[in-house]
Amino acid sequence: MTTPTALSKLHRAFPFWMSLLLIPLIIFLALQGGWWLILMPLSTWWMFSVLDHFAGLDVDNADPNTSEDQLFWYKLITLIWPALQIATIFGIIAYAVRADHLNGLELWGLSFGLGVISGTIGITYAHELMHQKPKYERWFADILLGSVLYGHFRSEHLLVHHRYIGTRRDPVTARYNEGFHRFFPRVLRDSLRSAWAAEAAMLARKGLPVWDGSNPFWRYLALQAGFLALALLIGGWVGLLMFVNQALVAIWQLELTNYVEHYGLTRKHLGGGKYEHVQPRHSWNAAQKASNWLLINLQRHSDHHYKPDRRFPLLQTYTEDVAPQLPYGYPVMTAVAMVPPLWTRMMNARVKRWRAMYYPEITDWKAYNKGLHPLPR
């Protein structure tokens, strides 16, 4: 067996580097303005939906025991992205507020495009980085999340979501028949509260007050305040509004993805506040090849929750008898989620089949879910 060369390793990782093309694209759109601005959502959500149709499914799995040195070109894209994203956001804002050819609507559209980048790519890469052991990678995650004013997502994701996925104690697990437009305001409120409570509980176990300097919320606030101040300094009030708008778009995309990933899936309650262990069946899986390139295998979400510290090129995909399958990739599914009647028509039957497959002993799911305790207040 031959050892892969550096060139062959780069070749294998190359599809995941396509996200870099979004940076020259947003620069081109800023220079052009007008109807050209719709190219940003078209180039991510819709183009990759079309590519999924032609590229098909990727059901091949890498060796999960692959050594770290074999993953250099995969890891590098996540390590260089924070600097690229910060430079792009503030460079575009600095240019746009001084450009004579961009009116107010076009400035909004341009900031929307920035949010597509920081949400689709930036938060996805932050998610990968926050799960890694090196401190500098977790710091990069905090920087990316600070740039979209959502720093607490790291605490919520690591301390709450991964622990309570598929239960009423997880704000991010979308309930059966809960439309996205009800889910979104609920998760904005509850995820912040649960993240704060989780960090407070950790500090209490160490005998420290919630206001102790080791509380990461201070870091989240400092980063977010710094980015807001930079936006105001570079672009004035218009630049600040552009920055806030891109952050809101990014957060909206994140929570759309969260909504899709666990909709209607429930871990069995064992009594005494305990639940069964997390299994691949507790997350929706999607094997669409092109959108997995864009989202660095985030759609192999079943394996991510089963093995959270596994780097993205090593995430495994599963067949339908092991993990529930989405009919399309995230770009299509998140668009469908914005239309609740269409979403429930597409997904509720799949949830019912999942329930019958894995939990045939539960015959009254309405009563079962009603008996579970919500997140303590």
C-alpha positions as CSV (number, residue, x, y, z in Angstrom):
1,M,0.0,0.0,0.0
2,T,1.5,3.3,-1.1
3,T,1.7,6.4,1.2
4,P,-0.5,9.3,-0.1
5,T,1.6,12.2,-1.4
6,A,1.0,15.8,-0.4
7,L,-0.6,16.4,-3.8
8,S,-3.0,13.5,-3.5
9,K,-4.0,14.7,0.1
10,L,-4.7,18.2,-1.3
11,H,-6.7,16.7,-4.2
12,R,-8.9,14.8,-1.8
13,A,-9.6,17.9,0.4
14,F,-10.1,20.2,-2.6
15,P,-13.9,20.1,-2.8
16,F,-14.2,21.4,0.7
17,W,-12.1,24.5,-0.3
18,M,-14.8,25.7,-2.7
19,S,-16.1,27.9,0.1
20,L,-13.2,30.3,-0.6
21,L,-14.9,31.2,-3.9
22,L,-17.5,33.1,-1.9
23,I,-15.0,35.8,-1.0
24,P,-14.2,37.0,-4.5
25,L,-17.9,36.6,-5.3
26,I,-19.0,39.0,-2.5
27,I,-16.3,41.5,-3.6
28,F,-17.6,41.3,-7.2
29,L,-21.2,41.8,-6.0
30,A,-20.1,44.9,-3.9
31,L,-18.5,46.4,-7.0
32,Q,-21.6,45.7,-9.2
33,G,-24.6,46.3,-6.9
34,G,-28.1,46.0,-8.2
35,W,-29.6,42.6,-9.1
36,W,-26.2,41.0,-9.0
37,L,-26.6,40.8,-5.2
38,I,-29.0,37.9,-5.5
39,L,-26.1,35.8,-6.6
40,M,-25.0,35.2,-3.1
41,P,-28.0,33.2,-1.9
42,L,-28.3,31.6,-5.3
43,S,-24.6,30.5,-5.3
44,T,-25.0,28.7,-1.9
45,W,-28.5,27.5,-1.3
46,W,-29.8,27.0,-4.8
47,M,-26.6,26.1,-6.7
48,F,-25.6,23.5,-4.3
49,S,-29.1,22.1,-4.4
50,V,-28.7,21.6,-8.1
51,L,-25.2,20.2,-7.6
52,D,-26.7,17.7,-5.1
53,H,-29.1,16.5,-7.8
54,F,-26.3,15.7,-10.2
55,A,-23.6,14.7,-7.8
56,G,-25.8,12.3,-6.0
57,L,-25.0,10.7,-2.6
58,D,-21.7,10.1,-0.9
59,V,-22.0,6.9,1.1
60,D,-18.2,6.2,1.4
61,N,-16.6,6.4,4.8
62,A,-13.1,7.3,5.6
63,D,-11.1,5.3,8.1
64,P,-12.1,6.9,11.5
65,N,-8.7,6.0,12.8
66,T,-6.9,8.1,10.2
67,S,-4.0,10.0,11.9
68,E,-4.1,13.8,12.4
69,D,-1.1,14.4,10.0
70,Q,-3.2,12.9,7.2
71,L,-5.8,15.6,7.7
72,F,-3.7,18.8,7.3
73,W,-5.4,20.1,4.1
74,Y,-8.8,19.5,5.7
75,K,-8.0,21.3,8.9
76,L,-6.2,24.2,7.2
77,I,-9.4,25.6,5.6
78,T,-11.0,25.9,9.0
79,L,-7.9,27.5,10.5
80,I,-7.5,30.2,7.8
81,W,-11.2,31.0,7.6
82,P,-11.5,33.2,10.7
83,A,-9.1,35.8,9.4
84,L,-10.6,35.7,5.9
85,Q,-14.1,36.2,7.3
86,I,-13.2,39.1,9.5
87,A,-11.3,40.8,6.7
88,T,-14.2,40.2,4.3
89,I,-16.9,41.6,6.6
90,F,-15.1,44.7,7.6
91,G,-13.5,45.3,4.2
92,I,-16.9,45.1,2.5
93,I,-18.5,47.4,5.1
94,A,-15.6,50.0,4.7
95,Y,-16.0,50.0,0.9
96,A,-19.8,49.9,0.8
97,V,-20.6,52.9,3.0
98,R,-18.4,55.0,0.8
99,A,-19.6,53.6,-2.6
100,D,-21.7,56.1,-4.6
101,H,-23.4,53.3,-6.6
102,L,-25.0,51.5,-3.7
103,N,-28.4,52.7,-2.3
104,G,-29.9,51.7,1.1
105,L,-31.6,48.6,-0.3
106,E,-28.4,47.5,-2.0
107,L,-26.5,48.0,1.3
108,W,-29.0,45.8,3.0
109,G,-28.7,43.2,0.2
110,L,-24.9,43.3,0.5
111,S,-25.0,42.8,4.3
112,F,-27.5,39.9,3.7
113,G,-24.9,38.3,1.4
114,L,-22.2,38.8,4.1
115,G,-24.6,37.0,6.5
116,V,-25.0,34.1,4.1
117,I,-21.2,33.7,4.2
118,S,-20.8,34.1,8.0
119,G,-23.8,31.8,8.6
120,T,-23.3,29.1,6.0
121,I,-19.5,28.9,6.3
122,G,-18.4,30.8,9.4
123,I,-20.7,29.2,12.0
124,T,-20.3,25.8,10.4
125,Y,-16.5,26.1,10.7
126,A,-16.9,27.5,14.3
127,H,-18.9,24.4,15.1
128,E,-16.0,22.2,13.9
129,L,-13.4,24.3,15.8
130,M,-15.2,24.4,19.1
131,H,-15.2,20.6,19.3
132,Q,-11.4,20.3,19.0
133,K,-8.9,20.0,21.9
134,P,-6.3,22.7,21.0
135,K,-7.2,26.0,22.8
136,Y,-6.3,28.1,19.7
137,E,-9.0,26.3,17.7
138,R,-11.6,27.0,20.3
139,W,-10.5,30.6,20.3
140,F,-11.0,30.7,16.6
141,A,-14.5,29.4,17.1
142,D,-15.2,32.2,19.6
143,I,-13.9,34.8,17.2
144,L,-16.2,33.5,14.4
145,L,-19.2,33.4,16.8
146,G,-18.3,36.9,18.1
147,S,-18.4,38.2,14.6
148,V,-22.1,37.2,14.4
149,L,-23.0,38.3,17.9
150,Y,-23.8,34.7,19.0
151,G,-20.9,33.8,21.3
152,H,-23.0,31.9,23.8
153,F,-23.7,29.3,21.1
154,R,-20.5,27.5,22.1
155,S,-21.6,27.1,25.7
156,E,-25.1,26.1,24.7
157,H,-23.9,23.6,22.1
158,L,-21.2,21.9,24.2
159,L,-22.8,22.0,27.6
160,V,-26.5,21.7,26.8
161,H,-27.3,20.5,23.3
162,H,-24.9,17.6,23.2
163,R,-26.0,16.5,26.6
164,Y,-29.7,16.9,26.3
165,I,-30.3,16.3,22.5
166,G,-33.6,14.7,21.9
167,T,-35.1,15.8,25.2
168,R,-37.3,18.7,26.4
169,R,-34.2,20.0,28.3
170,D,-32.6,20.9,24.9
171,P,-34.0,24.1,23.5
172,V,-32.5,23.4,20.1
173,T,-34.3,20.1,19.5
174,A,-37.4,21.1,17.5
175,R,-40.6,19.5,18.8
176,Y,-42.9,17.5,16.6
177,N,-45.4,19.8,14.8
178,E,-43.4,22.9,16.0
179,G,-43.1,25.2,13.0
180,F,-39.9,27.1,12.5
181,H,-41.5,30.5,13.1
182,R,-42.5,29.3,16.6
183,F,-39.2,27.5,17.1
184,F,-37.0,30.5,16.2
185,P,-38.1,33.0,18.9
186,R,-38.2,30.2,21.5
187,V,-34.7,29.0,20.8
188,L,-33.3,32.6,20.8
189,R,-34.6,33.0,24.3
190,D,-34.1,29.6,25.8
191,S,-30.6,28.9,24.3
192,L,-29.2,32.0,25.9
193,R,-30.8,31.2,29.2
194,S,-29.7,27.6,29.2
195,A,-26.1,28.5,28.2
196,W,-25.9,31.0,31.1
197,A,-27.3,28.4,33.5
198,A,-24.9,25.7,32.3
199,E,-21.9,27.9,32.8
200,A,-23.2,29.1,36.2
201,A,-23.6,25.5,37.3
202,M,-20.0,24.7,36.3
203,L,-18.7,27.6,38.2
204,A,-20.8,26.7,41.3
205,R,-19.3,23.2,41.2
206,K,-15.9,24.8,41.5
207,G,-17.0,27.1,44.3
208,L,-16.9,30.2,42.1
209,P,-19.6,32.9,41.6
210,V,-21.2,33.4,38.3
211,W,-19.5,36.7,37.9
212,D,-16.0,35.1,38.1
213,G,-13.6,36.1,35.4
214,S,-13.3,32.5,34.2
215,N,-17.0,32.7,33.0
216,P,-16.6,32.5,29.1
217,F,-19.5,34.9,28.8
218,W,-17.1,37.8,29.5
219,R,-15.0,36.7,26.6
220,Y,-18.1,36.4,24.4
221,L,-19.2,39.9,25.4
222,A,-15.8,41.4,24.9
223,L,-15.5,40.0,21.4
224,Q,-19.0,41.1,20.4
225,A,-18.5,44.6,21.8
226,G,-15.2,44.8,20.0
227,F,-16.7,43.9,16.7
228,L,-19.6,46.3,17.1
229,A,-17.2,49.1,18.0
230,L,-15.0,48.3,14.9
231,A,-18.1,48.3,12.6
232,L,-19.1,51.7,14.0
233,L,-15.5,53.1,13.7
234,I,-15.1,51.8,10.1
235,G,-18.6,52.5,8.7
236,G,-20.4,54.8,11.1
237,W,-24.0,54.0,11.9
238,V,-24.7,52.6,8.5
239,G,-21.7,50.3,8.9
240,L,-23.0,49.2,12.3
241,L,-26.4,48.4,10.9
242,M,-24.8,46.4,8.1
243,F,-22.8,44.4,10.6
244,V,-25.8,43.7,12.8
245,N,-27.9,42.7,9.8
246,Q,-25.3,40.2,8.6
247,A,-25.2,38.8,12.2
248,L,-29.0,38.3,12.2
249,V,-28.9,36.6,8.9
250,A,-26.2,34.2,10.1
251,I,-28.1,33.4,13.3
252,W,-31.2,32.8,11.3
253,Q,-29.4,30.3,9.1
254,L,-27.8,28.6,12.1
255,E,-31.2,28.0,13.8
256,L,-32.8,26.9,10.6
257,T,-30.1,24.2,10.4
258,N,-30.6,23.3,14.1
259,Y,-34.3,23.0,13.4
260,V,-33.8,20.6,10.5
261,E,-31.1,18.4,12.3
262,H,-33.3,17.0,15.1
263,Y,-36.9,17.8,14.2
264,G,-39.3,15.5,16.0
265,L,-36.7,13.0,17.3
266,T,-36.8,12.0,20.9
267,R,-34.5,10.0,23.2
268,K,-36.4,7.6,25.5
269,H,-36.8,8.7,29.1
270,L,-35.5,6.0,31.5
271,G,-36.9,7.6,34.6
272,G,-35.3,9.5,37.4
273,G,-34.3,12.3,35.0
274,K,-32.2,9.9,32.9
275,Y,-32.3,9.3,29.2
276,E,-30.9,6.6,26.9
277,H,-27.5,7.2,25.4
278,V,-27.3,9.3,22.3
279,Q,-27.3,7.1,19.2
280,P,-27.0,7.9,15.4
281,R,-30.8,7.5,15.2
282,H,-31.3,10.7,17.2
283,S,-30.2,13.1,14.4
284,W,-31.3,13.4,10.8
285,N,-28.6,12.2,8.4
286,A,-28.1,13.6,4.8
287,A,-25.6,12.0,2.4
288,Q,-25.9,14.6,-0.4
289,K,-22.4,15.0,-1.7
290,A,-22.2,18.7,-2.9
291,S,-23.9,20.2,0.1
292,N,-21.6,18.2,2.4
293,W,-18.7,19.8,0.6
294,L,-20.1,23.2,1.3
295,L,-20.9,22.4,5.0
296,I,-17.8,20.2,5.7
297,N,-19.9,17.1,6.3
298,L,-22.2,18.8,8.8
299,Q,-25.0,16.7,7.3
300,R,-23.4,13.6,8.6
301,H,-24.9,14.8,11.8
302,S,-25.9,11.4,13.2
303,D,-22.2,10.5,13.5
304,H,-21.3,13.9,14.9
305,H,-23.5,13.4,17.9
306,Y,-22.4,9.8,18.3
307,K,-18.7,10.8,18.2
308,P,-18.6,14.6,18.8
309,D,-14.8,15.0,18.7
310,R,-14.4,13.3,15.3
311,R,-13.0,15.8,12.8
312,F,-15.2,16.4,9.8
313,P,-13.4,14.4,7.1
314,L,-13.7,11.3,9.3
315,L,-17.4,11.6,10.0
316,Q,-19.3,8.5,9.0
317,T,-22.6,8.2,7.1
318,Y,-25.2,5.6,7.9
319,T,-27.9,3.7,6.1
320,E,-31.6,4.2,6.9
321,D,-31.7,1.2,9.3
322,V,-29.2,3.0,11.6
323,A,-30.0,6.7,11.2
324,P,-33.1,8.5,9.8
325,Q,-32.5,10.1,6.4
326,L,-33.5,13.5,5.1
327,P,-35.0,13.4,1.6
328,Y,-32.7,16.3,0.5
329,G,-29.6,18.2,1.7
330,Y,-29.7,21.1,4.1
331,P,-30.1,23.8,1.3
332,V,-33.4,22.4,0.2
333,M,-34.6,21.3,3.7
334,T,-33.9,24.7,5.3
335,A,-35.9,26.4,2.5
336,V,-38.8,24.0,3.0
337,A,-38.7,24.7,6.8
338,M,-39.6,28.3,6.1
339,V,-43.0,27.1,4.9
340,P,-44.4,25.1,7.9
341,P,-47.3,23.3,6.0
342,L,-44.9,22.1,3.4
343,W,-42.4,21.0,6.1
344,T,-44.9,19.0,8.1
345,R,-46.3,17.4,5.0
346,M,-42.7,16.3,4.0
347,M,-41.4,15.4,7.5
348,N,-44.2,14.3,9.8
349,A,-44.7,10.9,8.1
350,R,-41.0,10.3,8.3
351,V,-41.0,11.0,12.1
352,K,-43.9,8.6,12.5
353,R,-42.0,5.9,10.7
354,W,-39.0,6.6,12.8
355,R,-41.0,6.2,16.0
356,A,-42.6,2.9,14.8
357,M,-39.1,1.6,13.9
358,Y,-37.2,2.4,17.1
359,Y,-39.9,2.8,19.8
360,P,-42.9,0.5,18.9
361,E,-43.7,0.2,22.6
362,I,-44.7,3.9,22.8
363,T,-48.2,4.0,21.4
364,D,-49.3,7.5,22.6
365,W,-46.6,9.9,21.8
366,K,-48.7,13.0,22.7
367,A,-49.1,11.7,26.2
368,Y,-45.5,10.6,26.4
369,N,-44.1,13.9,25.4
370,K,-46.5,15.8,27.7
371,G,-45.1,13.8,30.6
372,L,-41.5,14.9,30.0
373,H,-40.4,17.9,32.1
374,P,-39.4,21.1,30.2
375,L,-36.2,23.0,30.8
376,P,-36.2,24.1,34.5
377,R,-36.7,27.8,35.0
